[in-house]
């Protein structure tokens, strides 16, 4: 009998922690690729930080992006560039919220978020990019219709 009680207690605690894990992971990243689906309209919820992070695919590799309407180009980390084999064309001086730095111009074959896919996107490799694998800037977003309302961002490919 004590063995059955112990097994029941373990099962209850495992269920509790499993449910807690799924609840918290949904709050930290509410915009997984699975949740975004394959529609040509993507609806993003803010995460706990108040930003719009989402899973996307850059040149076929799943990454975490931060949607940044204030960024001129898509920016990718050096680690991501190395991982997917992206080469730079030339060095440029960049201005960011964290000050001036050097970036490296490149072009991405494709970026896909939900069912929206864009080819041949200008990007900058930013060696010290932190907080996400990439910033989804205006070189991608300028091809979209974007709407913000009540903490929800809707992105739809412009016609």
N, C-alpha and C positions, 0 to 999 in steps of 0.2 A: 504494500500500500504506500509506504513512504517513497518508493521508487516512482510510482505513478504520479504522486503529488509533485515530485521534483521535475519529472518530464513535462507535466502540465505547466508548472511555473516557468520552465525554460521556454516552452512553446509560446506562452503569453508574452514573455519579455522579448523574444525574437520578433513576434508579430508587432509589438509596440514600437520597437526600434526600427523595424522595416518600414512601418507606416510613417514614422517620424522622418526617416531618411527621404522617402518619396515626397513628403510634404515640403521639407526644407529645400530639396533639390529643385522642386517646381517653383519655389519662390526665388531662388538665386538665379535660375536660368529658365524663365517661363517660355522661352522661344526656341525650343529644340527643333531640329529639322523635321522630326516626326510630327510635331504639333503644327508646324507651318504648312505641311502638306505640299501639294503640287499645283495649287491654284495660281493664276496670274495676278492675284491680289493677295498681298501678305499683310497680316494683321499682327503687330508686335505689341506686347504688354511691357510696361516698365518693369525693371527688376527692382530688388530691394534698395539699390543705390540710386534709383530714380532715372537711370539711363536705359537706353534701348540696346541691349546685347542680343545677339541671335547666332544660331549656328548657320553657317553658309558653306559653300564650296568654292574654293579658289583653285582653278586649274585642276578640278576633280578631288581636291583634298578638303576634308571637313575641318573647319576652323571656327573659332569664336570671333565675331566681329562686333565692334561698337559702331552704331550708326552715328555719324558725325557730320551734320549739315554745315558745320563751320570749317571743315577740312576741304581744301581745294581738290586734292586727289585722294584716291584710295592710298592708304599707307599700310605697309606690311612690315612685320618685324624681320630682322636679319635671320633669326632662327627659322621662321617660316620660309623665307626665300631659300635658305640652304636646304631645308627639308624637301621642298618641291622642285629644286633645281632651277630657280629663277636667277638669271644673270642681269646685272645692271648695265646701263649704257654710258652714263656719265654722272659725275658728282655735281650736286647743287647745294646752295645755301638755303636752309628752310627756317621759317619762323613758326614756332609752336607756342602753345600755352605755357610751356616750360622754358621758353627762351629760344635762342638761335642754335641750330645744329646743322650737321651735314647729312644729306640724304642722297640716294642714288636712284636716278630715273630708270624706269623699266616699263614694260607692257605685259599685262596679264592676258592669257588666252581667253579665260572666261571667269565670271563670277556668277554664282547661282544662289539665290535665297528663295526658299519656297519653290514656286513654279516659274519664277522670273529668272531668266538667264541673259546676260549681256556678254558679248565677245569683244576682244581687243580693247581692254580698259587701261588707261594711263594709270600708273601707280608710282609710288616712291618707296624704296626700301629705307626704313628708318632703323638704324642699328640699335638704338636704345628704347624702342617702343615697348611700353609696358601696359598691363591692364587688359589686353586682348591680343589675339594673333594679328588682327588687322583693324584699321579704321575704315569704315565704309563711307568715303567722302564723295564730293560732288562729281568726280569723273565717272562715277557709277550713278549717283542719285539724280544728276541733271537729265537723265533719260527717263525719269519716273515722275508720276504725280504723287505727291506726298500730302497727307492730311493728318494733323494732330488734333485729337479731341478727347477730353476726359482721361488722360493718361494712356491713350491708345494711339499708336502710329500706324497708319494704313499706307502701304506702298503699292502702287499699281504701275505697270509699265505704260508709259505714255504712248499714245497712238500717233 
